[in-house]
Amino acid sequence: MEHTNNREKHIEEENNEDPKRKKVGGIKTMPFIIGNEMCDRFATVGFHANMITYLTQVLNMPLVKASNTLTNFNGTASLTPLIGALIADSFAGRFWTIVVGSIIYELGLISITIAAILPSLRPPPCPSQSNCEEATSLQLSILYIALILTSIGTGGLRPCVVTFAADQFDMTRATVASRSWNFFNWYYICMALATLSALTIVVYVQDHVGWGWGLGIPTIGMAVSIVAFMAGSRLYLKLKPEGSPMTRIAQVIAAAIKKKRYIVPRDSTLLYRNNDLDDAIAREGRIDHTNQFKWLDKAAIVTEKDFKSSQQPDLWRIATVHRVEELKSIIKILPLWAAGILVVTSFSHNTSFAIQQARSMDRHLSHSIQFPPASLAIFSNLTLVIGLLLYERLLVPFSRKFTNEASGLTTLQRMGIGYVINILATLVASYVEIKRKSIARNHDLLDDPKAVIPISVFWLVPQYCLHGLAEVFINVGQLEFLYNQSPESMRSCAAALYWIGIALGNFVGTLLVTLVHNFTNGKEEWLPDRNLNKGKLECYYRLVTIIQGVNLVYYLVCAWLYTYKPLEEVRNRGHNNGEVKDENNLMIRVNT
C-alpha cells in the first residue's frame, strides 16, 4: 500500500504541474522541431545521396575505395550519436546538444561546398573514366575534414531530435502511451517527405547544373533548420538532465561485484527501494523487479556498510531495484538490436553498387531528359510514405481485431515481417543484375565500362520498393522498440543505439565488400574497380541474401526469448476501476 500511495502522490504532483506544461511543450512545438529535422534530413540526404558520384566522377576515386570511404564515414556518423546522447543525458540537455550539433554540421557542409566551387580543390575532369588523375592529398583532406565535421554534428542531432520531440508530450498519460506508435509513424513520414524532396531537387541539380549549387542547396537547407529550431526556443519543454546514465550503470555493476558473495533473498521486497532517489529518473513509473540476470540483484541487497553517516546511500555499494532493472532492460534489448546490424549491411549497396548499375542502364525519360541514378532512392521513400500511411490506416485497425494490441502488431512482430521482406529485396537485386549483364553480353558491351546497356533503369525499382517496405516494418519498429523498452532516463542513449546499429552495419558492409573484393580478385572478380560489367555482383547479392536468412533465424530465437519491460503506472482517471495492459506489460491501475 505504501508503494502505491507514493506513486499516487507522485502522479498528483505531476498533475499540479500541468499548467506549466500547457505553457511549454505540446503539439505547438512540432512545427519547429519537425521543421528543423526535415530541413536537416533534406540537407543530409542531399549531401550523401549522390556522393558516390562526386567521389568517382569528380574526385576520380576507384569504385571500391569510394564505396568504402562513404561507408566508413557513414558508419562514423552513426557512432558519434552515442557521445552526443551521453552529453545530452548527462549535463547539456537535448536542446543545446541539438543546437551545437547543427552548427558543426553546417560548418562541414560549407567546407565541401567551397571545395566543389573552387577548381583548385578537385582534380582535372576525366570523361573517359580510364587512367584518371586521382585527387591529391590536399584535395582529399578537404573532403575528409567536411565528412568529419558532418559526422560530429550528426552526433548531436540524431539521438536527440526524436526524443526531444517526445519530451514535449506528457508521456506518463495512458492516452499518449497508447498512441506512441502514431508519433513514430508520422515522424518517419515527415522524414521520408524531406528525403524525397532532396532526392528529386538536389540530385537533379547535382547531375544537371553542377556540384557548387548541388552542395550549396543542402548547406542553405541546414542553415534554415537552425533558424527554425531556435525560433521555437521559448515554447519547448526542456527537461533537466539527471546525471550520466553510464555512471548509474557502472554503480550497479560495482555494487553487484562488491556483494558477489551475498545470496539474493527469495523475497524481492527485501531488496533496496528508494522512491525519492528514483523520482527524477522515473517520471513515468518505476520498473518492477524481474527474475532475469539475478546476479545483478546483489547490487540491491541491503547491508550496514551501504549507508554513509548522513544515512545517505553509497551508490557505489548499493543500487535501487529500479536502477538494477534499468541495466537489465539495456542488456535484454541488445541481442535484438544486434540483429538489425546486418539489415543495414544489406541496405548499404543501394548507395553504391546500385547507383553504378543505374549509370550503365538506359535512363531516358524522354529524348532529352534522363533519370538521375541517385534518385532511384525516391522509390524506396515513396514506398515508405505510402506503406506507413497504409500501415496506420488499414493494417493496424485490421490486425487489432486479432491481436488485441493497441498498436495492431507488437514491435517484435512488426520487425520480424520486415526481416522477411528484406531478404526478398536482396534476392530480387541478384536477378536484376543477371538480367542486366545478360543484355550487355547479347550486345557485346561487357568490355565497355561507359556503354549504355539497352535495359531500362526502372528494372532496379522493385528492389528499392522492397527495401522501402522493409523499412516500414524494421526501422520504425526498431526505433519504437528501443524507445519503449529502454529506461526513460536513457532514451537519448537508446536512440543512439539505433544509429550505432547503422554504423556497425555500414562497417560490416565495408568489411564484407573488402573481403569479397580481395578473395575474388582475379579472373572471377565479383566487384571490379572500374567495369562492373566484368564482375559478378549477383553473387555478392546472393551472399548477402544467405547472410540475411541466417540473421532472420537468429532474430526469431531472440524475439521468442524476450520479455517486455514490466513498468507500473498508477492513473487517476475518475471513472471505472480496472486494469489495462499493453504490449510493454504496462500495468495501469485505474482508481476512482
Disulfide bonds with the S-S distance in Angstrom:
Cys126-Cys132 2.01
